[in-house]
Amino acid sequence: MSMTADLTIRETAALSGVSLATIEKSVEARVLRPVAGPARVRGGSMRFLPVRAVVYFRALKAAGLTDLPLRHKRSIWTSMAQLEPMKLEAIEFTPGTTLDLKQLAADSLRDAERYRRDRDRYIASDPGTLGGTPVIAGTRISVYSVLGRLRDGETEDDILQDYPEVPREAIKAAELYARAHPLRGRPSGKPWRSRS
């Protein structure tokens, strides 16, 4: 059963709760093999992983098995690739040792699928709107302004009060997209000075 590659490596890290370095190490060790493709929202190209990669990393982290030997990590990933879509079960990766994906990471699969669906539906980039900065589709609300407001202490309800026509799912997708795809360039101001 083949798995489609739907999430960027950064999105996989944000959704699974592991570091970007952890995922990059798995890619370098050829446990997971990303698919190169055009960026979905901005120009350039990116590397994509299947939604199930979120489950893989979340389960290893939840079970405290992030230091497994590579052969066991590959065995787990190979077994996951053979499962039916959206079906999680216990995987025996070495004789007598199992990893219960359903128990450890079922919520992460639902969250990742929901994010993928909402990202594709609500996040857009058009050179004619804010110079191509990703926005909530049909608006001029940048994903980074959503993230900034949430980091400044506002809630989703505060934002929805200002934009009642925007669905809550769009706010959630915008926040995660902005966290997973930070703006590039020099930081503004003088970040080396602490703000007191």
Summary of the structure (lengths in Angstrom):
residues: 196
radius of gyration: 18.5
end to end distance: 55.0
largest distance: 57.7
contacts: 545
relative contact order: 0.13
helix: 48%
strand: 14%
